[in-house]
Amino acid sequence: MIGGCGVARAKPWDVDDELWAVIEPLLPKIERRTRHPGRKRHPDRLVFQGILFILHTGVAWEHLPQELGFGSGMTCWRRLAEWTEAGVWPRLHEVLLAKLRSANALDFSRAAVDGSHIRALKGEPRPDEAPSTGAGWAASITWSPTPPAFRSPRP
Protein backbone atom coordinates (compact mmCIF):
# COMPACT_ATOMS: atom_id res chain seq x y z
CA MET A 1 0.00 0.00 0.00
CA ILE A 2 1.07 3.56 -0.61
CA GLY A 3 2.78 5.45 2.20
CA GLY A 4 4.50 2.77 4.21
CA CYS A 5 2.12 -0.21 4.00
CA GLY A 6 -0.52 1.37 6.18
CA VAL A 7 1.92 2.10 9.02
CA ALA A 8 1.82 5.68 10.28
CA ARG A 9 5.04 7.50 9.47
CA ALA A 10 6.78 9.50 12.17
CA LYS A 11 6.64 12.62 10.01
CA PRO A 12 3.63 13.01 7.71
CA TRP A 13 5.66 15.13 5.29
CA ASP A 14 8.21 12.36 4.65
CA VAL A 15 7.71 10.87 1.21
CA ASP A 16 9.00 7.32 0.91
CA ASP A 17 10.44 5.85 -2.30
CA GLU A 18 7.23 4.01 -3.19
CA LEU A 19 5.11 7.14 -2.97
CA TRP A 20 7.73 9.25 -4.75
CA ALA A 21 7.72 6.76 -7.63
CA VAL A 22 4.02 7.61 -8.09
CA ILE A 23 4.42 11.38 -7.70
CA GLU A 24 7.59 12.08 -9.71
CA PRO A 25 6.26 11.17 -13.20
CA LEU A 26 3.36 13.60 -12.70
CA LEU A 27 5.61 16.62 -12.11
CA PRO A 28 6.58 18.77 -15.09
CA LYS A 29 10.18 18.35 -16.26
CA ILE A 30 12.02 21.66 -16.29
CA GLU A 31 15.17 21.53 -18.40
CA ARG A 32 18.05 23.71 -17.27
CA ARG A 33 19.21 26.30 -19.79
CA THR A 34 22.62 25.60 -21.28
CA ARG A 35 23.46 29.27 -21.72
CA HIS A 36 23.12 31.29 -18.51
CA PRO A 37 21.82 28.33 -16.51
CA GLY A 38 21.41 30.28 -13.30
CA ARG A 39 21.09 28.66 -9.90
CA LYS A 40 20.40 24.94 -9.87
CA ARG A 41 16.82 24.04 -8.96
CA HIS A 42 16.21 22.58 -5.53
CA PRO A 43 15.25 18.88 -5.86
CA ASP A 44 11.53 18.34 -6.46
CA ARG A 45 11.25 15.66 -3.78
CA LEU A 46 12.58 17.96 -1.06
CA VAL A 47 10.37 20.82 -2.21
CA PHE A 48 7.35 18.50 -2.26
CA GLN A 49 8.14 17.50 1.33
CA GLY A 50 8.50 21.18 2.22
CA ILE A 51 5.02 21.86 0.83
CA LEU A 52 3.64 18.96 2.86
CA PHE A 53 5.43 20.25 5.96
CA ILE A 54 3.87 23.69 5.59
CA LEU A 55 0.41 22.28 4.90
CA HIS A 56 0.67 19.90 7.86
CA THR A 57 2.09 22.31 10.43
CA GLY A 58 0.40 25.51 9.27
CA VAL A 59 3.65 27.46 9.53
CA ALA A 60 3.86 30.53 7.29
CA TRP A 61 5.77 30.05 4.03
CA GLU A 62 8.46 32.52 5.05
CA HIS A 63 9.01 30.66 8.36
CA LEU A 64 9.89 27.29 6.84
CA PRO A 65 13.00 26.16 8.78
CA GLN A 66 16.04 26.07 6.51
CA GLU A 67 17.57 23.32 8.67
CA LEU A 68 15.06 20.82 7.26
CA GLY A 69 16.63 21.10 3.79
CA PHE A 70 13.36 21.65 1.92
CA GLY A 71 14.53 24.91 0.37
CA SER A 72 13.11 28.30 1.20
CA GLY A 73 9.44 28.85 1.85
CA MET A 74 9.34 31.02 -1.26
CA THR A 75 10.78 28.16 -3.35
CA CYS A 76 8.11 25.81 -1.99
CA TRP A 77 5.38 28.39 -2.61
CA ARG A 78 6.52 29.01 -6.21
CA ARG A 79 6.78 25.29 -6.93
CA LEU A 80 3.28 24.75 -5.48
CA ALA A 81 1.97 27.44 -7.85
CA GLU A 82 3.91 25.94 -10.78
CA TRP A 83 2.56 22.45 -10.12
CA THR A 84 -0.95 23.77 -9.60
CA GLU A 85 -0.78 25.57 -12.96
CA ALA A 86 0.46 22.33 -14.57
CA GLY A 87 -2.54 20.38 -13.17
CA VAL A 88 -0.45 18.06 -11.00
CA TRP A 89 -2.85 17.84 -8.04
CA PRO A 90 -5.97 16.52 -9.81
CA ARG A 91 -3.84 13.95 -11.68
CA LEU A 92 -2.13 12.88 -8.44
CA HIS A 93 -5.53 12.53 -6.78
CA GLU A 94 -6.78 10.30 -9.62
CA VAL A 95 -3.66 8.12 -9.61
CA LEU A 96 -3.67 7.65 -5.84
CA LEU A 97 -7.40 6.84 -5.80
CA ALA A 98 -6.90 4.28 -8.58
CA LYS A 99 -4.05 2.63 -6.65
CA LEU A 100 -6.07 2.55 -3.44
CA ARG A 101 -9.09 1.10 -5.27
CA SER A 102 -6.98 -1.62 -6.89
CA ALA A 103 -5.53 -2.49 -3.46
CA ASN A 104 -9.08 -2.57 -2.04
CA ALA A 105 -7.88 -0.05 0.55
CA LEU A 106 -10.82 2.36 0.43
CA ASP A 107 -13.58 2.06 3.01
CA PHE A 108 -16.75 3.87 1.97
CA SER A 109 -18.82 2.63 4.91
CA ARG A 110 -18.61 6.08 6.53
CA ALA A 111 -18.57 8.16 3.36
CA ALA A 112 -20.92 11.09 2.99
CA VAL A 113 -21.82 12.63 -0.32
CA ASP A 114 -21.85 16.41 -0.31
CA GLY A 115 -23.50 18.00 -3.31
CA SER A 116 -23.02 21.58 -2.19
CA HIS A 117 -20.29 22.15 -4.78
CA ILE A 118 -22.01 20.43 -7.69
CA ARG A 119 -24.69 22.13 -9.70
CA ALA A 120 -27.89 20.09 -9.67
CA LEU A 121 -29.49 20.09 -13.09
CA LYS A 122 -33.22 19.58 -13.29
CA GLY A 123 -35.06 19.65 -16.55
CA GLU A 124 -33.73 21.53 -19.56
CA PRO A 125 -30.42 23.34 -19.32
CA ARG A 126 -31.01 27.05 -18.77
CA PRO A 127 -28.94 29.92 -20.09
CA ASP A 128 -26.36 31.35 -17.72
CA GLU A 129 -28.29 34.58 -17.36
CA ALA A 130 -31.73 34.74 -15.75
CA PRO A 131 -34.45 36.15 -17.98
CA SER A 132 -35.46 39.74 -17.34
CA THR A 133 -38.59 40.32 -15.29
CA GLY A 134 -39.05 43.98 -16.15
CA ALA A 135 -39.03 46.37 -19.08
CA GLY A 136 -35.79 48.10 -18.12
CA TRP A 137 -33.35 48.85 -15.38
CA ALA A 138 -34.78 49.27 -11.91
CA ALA A 139 -34.07 52.40 -9.90
CA SER A 140 -31.03 52.13 -7.70
CA ILE A 141 -31.35 52.82 -4.02
CA THR A 142 -27.58 53.19 -3.58
CA TRP A 143 -26.83 55.66 -6.38
CA SER A 144 -28.43 58.86 -7.54
CA PRO A 145 -27.61 61.11 -10.51
CA THR A 146 -28.19 64.10 -8.22
CA PRO A 147 -24.97 65.16 -6.48
CA PRO A 148 -25.02 65.09 -2.71
CA ALA A 149 -25.60 68.35 -0.86
CA PHE A 150 -22.69 70.04 0.89
CA ARG A 151 -22.73 72.65 3.61
CA SER A 152 -21.18 75.98 2.86
CA PRO A 153 -18.12 76.75 4.90
CA ARG A 154 -18.82 79.08 7.80
CA PRO A 155 -17.06 82.43 7.87
Accessible surface in RSA format (square Angstrom, percent):
REM  Atomic radii and reference values for relative SASA: ProtOr
REM  Chains: A
REM  Algorithm: Lee & Richards
REM  Probe-radius: 1.40
REM  Slices: 20
REM RES _ NUM      All-atoms   Total-Side   Main-Chain    Non-polar    All polar
REM                ABS   REL    ABS   REL    ABS   REL    ABS   REL    ABS   REL
RES MET A   1   107.07  55.4  68.73  45.5  38.34  91.3  58.54  49.8  48.52  64.3
RES ILE A   2    28.96  16.5  20.54  15.3   8.42  20.3  20.54  14.8   8.42  22.9
RES GLY A   3    11.96  14.7   0.00   N/A  11.96  14.7   5.51  15.1   6.45  14.4
RES GLY A   4    26.38  32.5   0.00   N/A  26.38  32.5  22.90  62.9   3.48   7.8
RES CYS A   5    93.71  70.9  73.66  82.2  20.06  47.1  25.52  64.7  68.19  73.5
RES GLY A   6    54.71  67.5   0.00   N/A  54.71  67.5  22.95  63.0  31.76  71.1
RES VAL A   7   108.09  71.1  99.30  89.9   8.80  21.2 104.23  90.6   3.86  10.5
RES ALA A   8    96.86  89.1  64.80 100.0  32.07  72.9  75.77 106.7  21.09  55.9
RES ARG A   9    83.49  35.1  58.22  29.7  25.27  60.2  32.29  44.1  51.19  31.0
RES ALA A  10   105.65  97.1  59.77  92.2  45.88 104.4  72.82 102.5  32.83  87.0
RES LYS A  11   102.00  49.8 101.91  62.5   0.10   0.2  46.72  42.1  55.28  58.9
RES PRO A  12    55.19  40.2  45.25  41.3   9.94  36.1  48.03  39.7   7.17  44.5
RES TRP A  13    36.87  14.8  36.61  17.7   0.25   0.6  33.66  17.9   3.20   5.2
RES ASP A  14    56.35  39.5  56.35  56.1   0.00   0.0  17.02  40.1  39.33  39.2
RES VAL A  15     4.98   3.3   0.16   0.1   4.83  11.6   0.36   0.3   4.62  12.5
RES ASP A  16    43.05  30.2  34.39  34.2   8.65  20.5  37.59  88.5   5.46   5.4
RES ASP A  17   105.27  73.7  97.18  96.7   8.09  19.1  38.31  90.2  66.96  66.8
RES GLU A  18    85.49  49.1  74.53  56.4  10.96  26.1  45.52  88.0  39.97  32.6
RES LEU A  19    19.63  10.9  19.63  14.0   0.00   0.0  19.63  13.8   0.00   0.0
RES TRP A  20    23.56   9.5  23.56  11.4   0.00   0.0  15.51   8.3   8.04  13.1
RES ALA A  21    66.65  61.3  47.61  73.5  19.04  43.3  54.57  76.8  12.09  32.0
RES VAL A  22    18.44  12.1   9.66   8.7   8.78  21.1  15.25  13.2   3.19   8.7
RES ILE A  23     2.08   1.2   2.08   1.5   0.00   0.0   2.08   1.5   0.00   0.0
RES GLU A  24    78.86  45.3  78.86  59.7   0.00   0.0  10.63  20.6  68.23  55.7
RES PRO A  25    93.88  68.4  64.13  58.5  29.75 108.1  69.74  57.6  24.14 150.0
RES LEU A  26    27.62  15.4  24.38  17.4   3.24   8.1  25.93  18.2   1.68   4.5
RES LEU A  27     5.14   2.9   0.87   0.6   4.27  10.7   1.12   0.8   4.02  10.8
RES PRO A  28    38.05  27.7  24.91  22.7  13.14  47.8  36.15  29.8   1.90  11.8
RES LYS A  29   136.25  66.5 108.70  66.7  27.55  65.6 103.84  93.5  32.41  34.5
RES ILE A  30    91.71  52.2  64.05  47.7  27.65  66.6  65.51  47.2  26.20  71.1
RES GLU A  31   149.24  85.7 128.96  97.6  20.28  48.3  61.22 118.4  88.02  71.9
RES ARG A  32   123.72  51.9  98.63  50.3  25.09  59.7  56.83  77.7  66.89  40.5
RES ARG A  33   156.09  65.5 143.16  73.0  12.93  30.8  69.21  94.6  86.88  52.7
RES THR A  34   139.24  99.0 106.95 108.4  32.29  77.0  85.31 114.6  53.93  81.5
RES ARG A  35   187.84  78.9 177.11  90.3  10.73  25.5  67.48  92.2 120.36  72.9
RES HIS A  36   128.86  70.4 116.53  81.0  12.33  31.5  90.25  93.0  38.61  44.9
RES PRO A  37    60.06  43.8  51.03  46.5   9.03  32.8  51.03  42.1   9.03  56.1
RES GLY A  38    46.71  57.6   0.00   N/A  46.71  57.6  35.70  98.0  11.01  24.7
RES ARG A  39   228.44  95.9 194.32  99.1  34.12  81.2  80.51 110.0 147.93  89.7
RES LYS A  40   153.35  74.8 138.82  85.2  14.53  34.6  81.56  73.4  71.79  76.5
RES ARG A  41    90.39  38.0  72.64  37.0  17.76  42.3  53.95  73.7  36.44  22.1
RES HIS A  42    61.03  33.4  53.13  36.9   7.90  20.2  37.35  38.5  23.68  27.6
RES PRO A  43    73.15  53.3  63.00  57.4  10.15  36.9  73.15  60.4   0.00   0.0
RES ASP A  44    40.00  28.0  33.60  33.4   6.39  15.1   7.95  18.7  32.04  32.0
RES ARG A  45    69.62  29.2  68.49  34.9   1.14   2.7  28.07  38.4  41.55  25.2
RES LEU A  46    60.88  33.9  60.88  43.6   0.00   0.0  60.88  42.8   0.00   0.0
RES VAL A  47     0.00   0.0   0.00   0.0   0.00   0.0   0.00   0.0   0.00   0.0
RES PHE A  48     7.02   3.5   6.95   4.3   0.06   0.2   6.95   4.2   0.06   0.2
RES GLN A  49    19.06  10.7  19.06  13.9   0.00   0.0   0.00   0.0  19.06  14.5
RES GLY A  50     0.00   0.0   0.00   N/A   0.00   0.0   0.00   0.0   0.00   0.0
RES ILE A  51     1.64   0.9   1.64   1.2   0.00   0.0   1.64   1.2   0.00   0.0
RES LEU A  52    49.64  27.6  48.13  34.4   1.52   3.8  48.26  33.9   1.38   3.7
RES PHE A  53    22.77  11.4  22.77  14.1   0.00   0.0  22.77  13.8   0.00   0.0
RES ILE A  54     8.35   4.8   7.34   5.5   1.01   2.4   7.34   5.3   1.01   2.7
RES LEU A  55   117.76  65.6  88.95  63.6  28.81  72.4  92.12  64.7  25.64  69.0
RES HIS A  56   109.65  59.9  79.52  55.3  30.13  77.1  48.94  50.4  60.70  70.6
RES THR A  57    64.53  45.9  28.15  28.5  36.38  86.7  34.49  46.3  30.04  45.4
RES GLY A  58    63.83  78.7   0.00   N/A  63.83  78.7  33.59  92.2  30.23  67.7
RES VAL A  59    43.91  28.9  32.04  29.0  11.86  28.6  40.27  35.0   3.63   9.9
RES ALA A  60    41.80  38.4  27.65  42.7  14.16  32.2  37.36  52.6   4.44  11.8
RES TRP A  61    58.98  23.7  58.44  28.3   0.54   1.3  37.40  19.9  21.58  35.0
RES GLU A  62   133.33  76.5 100.80  76.3  32.54  77.5  55.79 107.9  77.54  63.3
RES HIS A  63   117.95  64.5 102.29  71.1  15.66  40.1  72.61  74.8  45.34  52.8
RES LEU A  64     7.53   4.2   0.03   0.0   7.50  18.9   0.03   0.0   7.50  20.2
RES PRO A  65    43.58  31.8  35.34  32.2   8.24  29.9  43.58  36.0   0.00   0.0
RES GLN A  66   109.08  61.0  93.90  68.6  15.18  36.1  58.66 124.9  50.42  38.2
RES GLU A  67   157.06  90.2 117.77  89.1  39.29  93.6  75.80 146.6  81.26  66.3
RES LEU A  68    71.46  39.8  49.74  35.6  21.72  54.6  53.07  37.3  18.38  49.5
RES GLY A  69    31.52  38.9   0.00   N/A  31.52  38.9  30.75  84.4   0.76   1.7
RES PHE A  70    10.99   5.5  10.99   6.8   0.00   0.0  10.99   6.7   0.00   0.0
RES GLY A  71    11.29  13.9   0.00   N/A  11.29  13.9   9.93  27.2   1.36   3.0
RES SER A  72    42.21  35.7  39.05  52.1   3.16   7.3  33.70  71.8   8.52  11.9
RES GLY A  73     4.48   5.5   0.00   N/A   4.48   5.5   0.02   0.1   4.46  10.0
RES MET A  74    86.62  44.9  83.07  55.0   3.55   8.5  52.29  44.5  34.32  45.5
RES THR A  75    34.69  24.7  32.87  33.3   1.82   4.3  12.65  17.0  22.04  33.3
RES CYS A  76     0.00   0.0   0.00   0.0   0.00   0.0   0.00   0.0   0.00   0.0
RES TRP A  77   114.03  45.8 113.64  55.0   0.39   0.9  85.34  45.5  28.69  46.5
RES ARG A  78   140.78  59.1 136.19  69.4   4.59  10.9  53.61  73.3  87.17  52.8
RES ARG A  79    11.01   4.6  10.37   5.3   0.64   1.5   0.49   0.7  10.52   6.4
RES LEU A  80    40.82  22.7  40.82  29.2   0.00   0.0  40.82  28.7   0.00   0.0
RES ALA A  81    50.23  46.2  39.64  61.2  10.59  24.1  46.19  65.0   4.04  10.7
RES GLU A  82    54.44  31.3  43.92  33.2  10.52  25.1  32.78  63.4  21.66  17.7
RES TRP A  83     0.10   0.0   0.10   0.0   0.00   0.0   0.00   0.0   0.10   0.2
RES THR A  84    78.13  55.6  66.86  67.8  11.27  26.9  61.24  82.3  16.89  25.5
RES GLU A  85   155.77  89.4 127.21  96.2  28.55  68.0  51.05  98.7 104.71  85.5
RES ALA A  86    42.30  38.9  16.92  26.1  25.38  57.7  29.84  42.0  12.46  33.0
RES GLY A  87    24.06  29.7   0.00   N/A  24.06  29.7  22.80  62.6   1.26   2.8
RES VAL A  88     0.10   0.1   0.10   0.1   0.00   0.0   0.10   0.1   0.00   0.0
RES TRP A  89    65.78  26.4  61.91  30.0   3.87   9.1  62.40  33.3   3.37   5.5
RES PRO A  90    81.97  59.7  74.36  67.8   7.61  27.7  81.38  67.2   0.59   3.6
RES ARG A  91    95.89  40.3  95.39  48.6   0.50   1.2  56.43  77.1  39.46  23.9
RES LEU A  92    15.12   8.4  15.12  10.8   0.00   0.0  15.12  10.6   0.00   0.0
RES HIS A  93   112.85  61.7 108.57  75.5   4.29  11.0  72.64  74.9  40.21  46.8
RES GLU A  94   114.91  66.0 108.25  81.9   6.67  15.9  42.08  81.4  72.83  59.5
RES VAL A  95    48.51  31.9  45.40  41.1   3.11   7.5  48.43  42.1   0.08   0.2
RES LEU A  96    42.57  23.7  42.57  30.5   0.00   0.0  42.57  29.9   0.00   0.0
RES LEU A  97    47.71  26.6  47.71  34.1   0.00   0.0  47.71  33.5   0.00   0.0
RES ALA A  98    55.24  50.8  48.23  74.4   7.00  15.9  51.23  72.2   4.00  10.6
RES LYS A  99    89.90  43.9  84.83  52.0   5.07  12.1  33.48  30.1  56.42  60.1
RES LEU A 100    38.40  21.4  38.23  27.4   0.17   0.4  38.40  27.0   0.00   0.0
RES ARG A 101   139.13  58.4 121.11  61.7  18.03  42.9  53.58  73.2  85.55  51.8
RES SER A 102    99.92  84.4  58.24  77.7  41.68  96.0  54.04 115.1  45.87  64.3
RES ALA A 103    59.45  54.7  27.73  42.8  31.72  72.2  39.71  55.9  19.74  52.3
RES ASN A 104   135.48  93.4 113.66 109.8  21.81  52.5  26.92  64.8 108.56 104.9
RES ALA A 105    39.55  36.4   6.70  10.3  32.85  74.7  17.34  24.4  22.21  58.8
RES LEU A 106    49.84  27.8  29.36  21.0  20.49  51.5  30.70  21.6  19.15  51.5
RES ASP A 107   114.77  80.4  84.54  84.1  30.22  71.5  39.76  93.6  75.00  74.8
RES PHE A 108   134.10  67.1 116.33  72.1  17.77  46.2 117.09  71.0  17.01  48.7
RES SER A 109    94.96  80.2  49.96  66.7  45.01 103.7  53.46 113.8  41.50  58.1
RES ARG A 110   224.97  94.5 192.83  98.3  32.15  76.5  73.51 100.5 151.46  91.8
RES ALA A 111    65.63  60.3  27.52  42.5  38.11  86.7  37.59  52.9  28.03  74.3
RES ALA A 112    96.45  88.7  62.73  96.8  33.71  76.7  68.26  96.1  28.19  74.7
RES VAL A 113   151.30  99.6 115.78 104.8  35.52  85.6 119.32 103.7  31.98  86.7
RES ASP A 114    95.07  66.6  74.62  74.3  20.46  48.4  37.51  88.3  57.56  57.4
RES GLY A 115    46.51  57.4   0.00   N/A  46.51  57.4  26.33  72.2  20.19  45.2
RES SER A 116    87.33  73.8  44.66  59.6  42.68  98.3  52.10 110.9  35.23  49.4
RES HIS A 117   166.82  91.2 131.27  91.2  35.55  90.9  95.81  98.7  71.01  82.6
RES ILE A 118   128.61  73.2 114.74  85.5  13.86  33.4 118.24  85.1  10.36  28.1
RES ARG A 119   169.24  71.1 143.55  73.2  25.69  61.2  78.50 107.3  90.74  55.0
RES ALA A 120    97.63  89.8  65.46 101.0  32.16  73.2  73.22 103.1  24.40  64.6
RES LEU A 121   127.57  71.0  92.06  65.9  35.51  89.3  93.59  65.7  33.99  91.5
RES LYS A 122   196.54  95.9 169.95 104.3  26.60  63.3 116.90 105.2  79.65  84.8
RES GLY A 123    72.02  88.8   0.00   N/A  72.02  88.8  42.15 115.7  29.86  66.9
RES GLU A 124   152.11  87.3 135.23 102.3  16.88  40.2  51.82 100.2 100.29  81.9
RES PRO A 125   110.97  80.9  91.38  83.3  19.58  71.2  94.01  77.6  16.96 105.4
RES ARG A 126   169.31  71.1 154.85  78.9  14.46  34.4  59.38  81.1 109.93  66.6
RES PRO A 127   106.61  77.7  83.96  76.5  22.65  82.3  96.01  79.3  10.60  65.9
RES ASP A 128   152.61 106.9 110.07 109.6  42.54 100.6  43.54 102.5 109.07 108.8
RES GLU A 129   144.97  83.2 135.37 102.4   9.59  22.8  52.09 100.8  92.87  75.8
RES ALA A 130    75.16  69.1  54.07  83.4  21.09  48.0  56.75  79.9  18.41  48.8
RES PRO A 131   104.42  76.1  86.15  78.5  18.27  66.4  97.27  80.3   7.14  44.4
RES SER A 132    98.24  83.0  58.17  77.6  40.07  92.3  54.40 115.8  43.84  61.4
RES THR A 133   147.92 105.2 103.72 105.1  44.20 105.3  79.92 107.3  68.00 102.8
RES GLY A 134    47.53  58.6   0.00   N/A  47.53  58.6  32.00  87.8  15.53  34.8
RES ALA A 135   124.12 114.1  70.02 108.1  54.10 123.1  81.29 114.5  42.83 113.5
RES GLY A 136    60.20  74.2   0.00   N/A  60.20  74.2  36.72 100.8  23.48  52.6
RES TRP A 137   254.54 102.1 221.17 107.1  33.37  78.4 194.14 103.5  60.40  98.0
RES ALA A 138    93.36  85.8  62.87  97.0  30.49  69.4  72.35 101.9  21.01  55.7
RES ALA A 139   100.25  92.2  65.46 101.0  34.79  79.2  76.68 108.0  23.58  62.5
RES SER A 140    60.79  51.4  32.15  42.9  28.64  66.0  32.60  69.4  28.19  39.5
RES ILE A 141   176.09 100.2 136.99 102.1  39.10  94.2 143.87 103.6  32.22  87.4
RES THR A 142   127.04  90.4  88.95  90.2  38.09  90.8  74.65 100.3  52.39  79.2
RES TRP A 143   177.18  71.1 163.17  79.0  14.01  32.9 142.80  76.1  34.38  55.8
RES SER A 144    65.94  55.7  49.86  66.5  16.08  37.0  38.17  81.3  27.77  38.9
RES PRO A 145   111.38  81.2  83.94  76.5  27.44  99.7  87.60  72.3  23.78 147.8
RES THR A 146    98.22  69.9  86.39  87.6  11.84  28.2  60.83  81.7  37.40  56.5
RES PRO A 147   105.31  76.7  89.19  81.3  16.11  58.6  95.14  78.6  10.17  63.2
RES PRO A 148    97.92  71.4  80.80  73.7  17.12  62.2  91.84  75.8   6.09  37.8
RES ALA A 149   105.65  97.1  68.72 106.1  36.93  84.0  77.87 109.7  27.79  73.6
RES PHE A 150   173.49  86.8 139.22  86.2  34.27  89.2 144.35  87.5  29.14  83.4
RES ARG A 151   218.52  91.7 189.13  96.4  29.38  70.0  80.08 109.4 138.43  83.9
RES SER A 152    94.51  79.9  73.78  98.5  20.73  47.8  38.94  82.9  55.57  77.8
RES PRO A 153   126.53  92.2 100.89  92.0  25.64  93.2 111.55  92.1  14.99  93.1
RES ARG A 154   212.00  89.0 182.89  93.2  29.11  69.3  68.32  93.4 143.68  87.1
RES PRO A 155   178.40 130.0 105.62  96.3  72.77 264.5 144.34 119.2  34.06 211.7
END  Absolute sums over single chains surface
CHAIN  1 A    13232.1      10266.9       2965.2       8082.8       5149.2
END  Absolute sums over all chains
TOTAL         13232.1      10266.9       2965.2       8082.8       5149.2
